[in-house]
Amino acid sequence: MLKILWIIISLFLITLIFLRVPKDTAGLSSFATKSTLLGSPSSSEQFLNYLIGLGVICYLFLTFNLN
């Protein structure tokens, strides 16, 4: 059960990291400013930061518990 949760969290983190938009890439940043998928860019970036932080903490907790 914990291994399944660990795999889900790792896939979730990979997805969140790919959602983060680099500031220097013109093509991706223009997509992010035109897309209203996550709301305004500043609030979505802060929300993604919180989610990634929480995901990393859960991932590390499960990693230490499974080993």
Backbone hydrogen bonds in HBPLUS format (Angstrom, degrees):
<---DONOR---> <-ACCEPTOR-->    atom                        ^
c    i                          cat <-CA-CA->   ^        H-A-AA   ^      H-
h    n   atom  resd res      DA  || num        DHA   H-A  angle D-A-AA Bond
n    s   type  num  typ     dist DA aas  dist angle  dist       angle   num
A0005-LEU N   A0001-MET O   3.13 MM   4  6.42 160.2  2.17 146.8 151.9     1
A0006-TRP N   A0002-LEU O   2.82 MM   4  5.98 150.2  1.91 143.7 152.7     2
A0007-ILE N   A0003-LYS O   2.94 MM   4  6.16 152.6  2.01 144.1 150.4     3
A0008-ILE N   A0004-ILE O   2.96 MM   4  6.22 157.6  2.01 147.8 154.1     4
A0009-ILE N   A0005-LEU O   2.93 MM   4  6.14 160.8  1.97 149.3 154.1     5
A0010-SER N   A0006-TRP O   3.00 MM   4  6.19 154.0  2.07 142.2 149.5     6
A0011-LEU N   A0007-ILE O   2.99 MM   4  6.23 160.4  2.03 150.3 154.9     7
A0012-PHE N   A0008-ILE O   2.89 MM   4  6.04 151.4  1.97 145.4 154.3     8
A0013-LEU N   A0009-ILE O   2.88 MM   4  6.10 154.3  1.94 148.2 154.2     9
A0014-ILE N   A0010-SER O   3.04 MM   4  6.28 156.5  2.10 144.8 151.1    10
A0015-THR N   A0011-LEU O   3.00 MM   4  6.21 157.8  2.05 145.6 151.4    11
A0016-LEU N   A0012-PHE O   2.94 MM   4  6.20 158.8  1.99 148.7 154.5    12
A0017-ILE N   A0013-LEU O   2.91 MM   4  6.07 157.9  1.96 150.1 155.9    13
A0018-PHE N   A0014-ILE O   3.09 MM   4  6.32 149.1  2.19 143.1 151.0    14
A0019-LEU N   A0015-THR O   3.03 MM   4  6.31 132.1  2.27 139.1 152.4    15
A0019-LEU N   A0016-LEU O   3.11 MM   3  4.98 129.0  2.39  90.8 104.7    16
A0020-ARG N   A0016-LEU O   3.23 MM   4  6.55 132.8  2.46 140.9 151.7    17
A0029-SER N   A0025-THR O   3.04 MM   4  6.00 156.1  2.10 146.0 153.5    18
A0030-SER N   A0026-ALA O   3.06 MM   4  6.05 150.3  2.15 141.0 147.7    19
A0031-PHE N   A0027-GLY O   3.30 MM   4  6.52 147.2  2.41 136.2 144.6    20
A0032-ALA N   A0028-LEU O   2.99 MM   4  6.26 151.8  2.07 145.2 152.9    21
A0033-THR N   A0029-SER O   3.02 MM   4  6.22 150.6  2.11 145.0 151.6    22
A0034-LYS N   A0030-SER O   3.20 MM   4  6.25 142.8  2.34 137.2 146.0    23
A0035-SER N   A0031-PHE O   2.98 MM   4  5.97 135.6  2.18 143.2 154.4    24
A0044-SER N   A0040-SER O   2.94 MM   4  6.01 159.3  1.99 158.8 165.5    25
A0045-GLU N   A0041-PRO O   2.99 MM   4  6.00 149.7  2.09 139.2 147.0    26
A0046-GLN N   A0042-SER O   3.12 MM   4  6.31 156.8  2.17 142.9 148.7    27
A0047-PHE N   A0043-SER O   2.97 MM   4  6.10 157.6  2.02 143.7 150.1    28
A0048-LEU N   A0044-SER O   2.88 MM   4  6.03 157.5  1.93 144.9 150.9    29
A0049-ASN N   A0045-GLU O   2.93 MM   4  6.12 147.7  2.03 141.0 150.0    30
A0050-TYR N   A0046-GLN O   3.07 MM   4  6.38 156.5  2.12 147.8 152.8    31
A0051-LEU N   A0047-PHE O   2.97 MM   4  6.25 160.5  2.01 149.1 154.8    32
A0052-ILE N   A0048-LEU O   2.86 MM   4  5.98 159.9  1.90 148.3 153.7    33
A0053-GLY N   A0049-ASN O   2.95 MM   4  6.09 160.2  1.99 146.3 152.1    34
A0054-LEU N   A0050-TYR O   2.94 MM   4  6.12 163.7  1.96 150.9 155.1    35
A0055-GLY N   A0051-LEU O   2.85 MM   4  5.97 156.2  1.91 144.9 152.3    36
A0056-VAL N   A0052-ILE O   2.86 MM   4  6.03 153.8  1.93 149.2 155.6    37
A0057-ILE N   A0053-GLY O   3.07 MM   4  6.29 159.8  2.11 146.9 152.1    38
A0058-CYS N   A0054-LEU O   3.01 MM   4  6.23 163.9  2.03 150.3 154.6    39
A0059-TYR N   A0055-GLY O   2.83 MM   4  5.94 155.7  1.89 144.5 152.2    40
A0060-LEU N   A0056-VAL O   2.88 MM   4  6.05 164.8  1.90 151.5 154.9    41
A0061-PHE N   A0057-ILE O   2.97 MM   4  6.11 158.1  2.02 146.5 152.9    42
A0062-LEU N   A0058-CYS O   2.95 MM   4  6.15 163.8  1.98 150.4 154.2    43
A0063-THR N   A0059-TYR O   2.86 MM   4  6.04 149.1  1.95 145.1 154.8    44
A0064-PHE N   A0060-LEU O   2.99 MM   4  6.20 162.3  2.02 152.2 154.9    45
A0065-ASN N   A0061-PHE O   3.05 MM   4  6.25 147.9  2.16 142.0 151.5    46
A0066-LEU N   A0062-LEU O   2.89 MM   4  5.98 145.8  2.00 146.3 154.2    47
A0067-ASN N   A0063-THR O   3.22 MM   4  6.33 134.2  2.44 140.2 150.4    48
